[in-house]
Amino acid sequence: MFEIHDDIEVLKRMGMACGLEVGKCSPEDLKMARSLVPKALEPYVTEMAQGSISNVYITGGSSANGGRYHTGSESGADGTLASSSSGSHYSGSRVQTPVSYMGDEDDDDDYEENDDED
């Protein structure tokens, strides 16, 4: 299985880091970087460009590790699941379908099309 542990390393290798890793990003590069992420992550990219972010934790609902996904640099903190901005390798717990939304499949068992009750 292939896993990305440091997203910024991948961006640097692709020539798409735009100076975000060091907090020095030109206005043109910032505009391009913001266009590459979902709208909800644009403020995060802007903060990275200003150099004010070193560790970021995205908290969500309950998951296997308490809802923390480590996306910043390694600091020994307890959030250790790497997150990718593309979402291609999400490792959190899957959402379970509530029982109330599951249809009553037993209702269809009472009648079969091949039954002739003439």
C-alpha positions as CSV (number, residue, x, y, z in Angstrom):
1,M,0.0,0.0,0.0
2,F,1.3,3.5,-0.9
3,E,0.9,6.2,1.8
4,I,2.0,9.8,1.7
5,H,3.4,10.9,5.1
6,D,4.4,14.4,4.3
7,D,2.3,16.2,1.7
8,I,4.7,19.2,1.4
9,E,7.5,16.8,0.2
10,V,5.2,15.6,-2.6
11,L,4.3,19.1,-3.6
12,K,8.0,20.1,-3.6
13,R,8.9,17.2,-5.9
14,M,6.1,18.2,-8.2
15,G,7.2,21.8,-8.2
16,M,4.0,22.9,-6.6
17,A,5.0,23.9,-3.1
18,C,4.9,27.6,-4.1
19,G,7.1,28.5,-1.1
20,L,4.4,27.4,1.4
21,E,6.8,25.1,3.2
22,V,8.9,28.1,4.4
23,G,6.1,30.7,4.6
24,K,7.4,32.7,1.7
25,C,4.9,32.7,-1.1
26,S,4.5,35.3,-3.9
27,P,0.9,36.7,-4.5
28,E,0.8,34.8,-7.8
29,D,1.9,31.5,-6.2
30,L,-0.6,32.0,-3.4
31,K,-3.4,32.5,-5.9
32,M,-2.4,29.4,-7.8
33,A,-2.1,27.4,-4.5
34,R,-5.5,28.5,-3.3
35,S,-7.0,27.4,-6.6
36,L,-5.7,23.9,-6.1
37,V,-7.5,23.2,-2.8
38,P,-11.2,23.1,-1.9
39,K,-12.7,26.4,-0.9
40,A,-12.8,25.3,2.8
41,L,-9.0,25.0,2.9
42,E,-8.2,28.3,1.3
43,P,-7.7,30.1,4.7
44,Y,-5.3,27.3,5.7
45,V,-3.2,27.9,2.6
46,T,-3.2,31.6,3.2
47,E,-2.0,31.1,6.8
48,M,0.7,28.7,5.5
49,A,1.9,31.4,3.0
50,Q,2.2,33.8,5.9
51,G,4.3,31.3,7.8
52,S,2.0,31.2,10.9
53,I,1.2,27.5,10.8
54,S,3.5,24.7,12.0
55,N,1.0,22.1,13.1
56,V,-2.6,21.7,12.0
57,Y,-5.1,19.2,13.4
58,I,-8.5,18.7,11.7
59,T,-11.0,17.6,14.2
60,G,-14.0,15.6,13.1
61,G,-16.6,13.2,14.5
62,S,-15.6,10.2,16.4
63,S,-13.0,8.1,14.7
64,A,-10.4,5.4,15.5
65,N,-7.9,8.0,16.8
66,G,-10.2,10.5,18.4
67,G,-10.8,12.6,15.2
68,R,-7.3,14.0,14.9
69,Y,-5.4,14.0,11.6
70,H,-1.9,15.3,11.6
71,T,-1.2,17.5,8.6
72,G,1.7,19.6,9.8
73,S,5.4,18.8,10.4
74,E,6.4,16.1,12.9
75,S,6.5,17.4,16.5
76,G,5.9,14.3,18.5
77,A,2.2,15.1,19.1
78,D,-0.3,12.4,19.4
79,G,-2.1,13.1,16.1
80,T,-0.3,10.8,13.7
81,L,-2.5,10.0,10.8
82,A,-1.3,11.7,7.7
83,S,-3.8,13.6,5.7
84,S,-3.7,14.4,2.0
85,S,-5.5,17.4,0.6
86,S,-6.8,15.2,-2.2
87,G,-8.4,12.8,0.2
88,S,-7.2,9.8,-1.8
89,H,-6.1,7.7,1.2
90,Y,-8.5,8.4,4.0
91,S,-7.8,6.0,6.9
92,G,-10.5,7.0,9.4
93,S,-13.5,5.0,10.4
94,R,-16.2,4.6,7.9
95,V,-19.7,6.1,8.6
96,Q,-22.2,3.4,9.5
97,T,-25.6,3.5,8.0
98,P,-28.2,3.9,10.8
99,V,-30.6,1.0,11.1
100,S,-33.6,3.4,10.8
101,Y,-32.5,4.1,7.2
102,M,-32.2,0.5,6.2
103,G,-35.3,-0.7,4.3
104,D,-37.4,-3.6,5.5
105,E,-36.2,-6.2,3.1
106,D,-38.4,-8.9,4.7
107,D,-41.5,-7.4,3.1
108,D,-40.4,-8.5,-0.4
109,D,-40.0,-12.2,0.8
110,D,-43.7,-12.7,1.2
111,Y,-44.4,-12.6,-2.6
112,E,-42.4,-14.0,-5.5
113,E,-43.2,-13.3,-9.1
114,N,-43.1,-17.0,-9.9
115,D,-45.7,-18.0,-7.3
116,D,-49.1,-18.7,-8.9
117,E,-51.8,-18.8,-6.3
118,D,-54.7,-19.3,-8.8
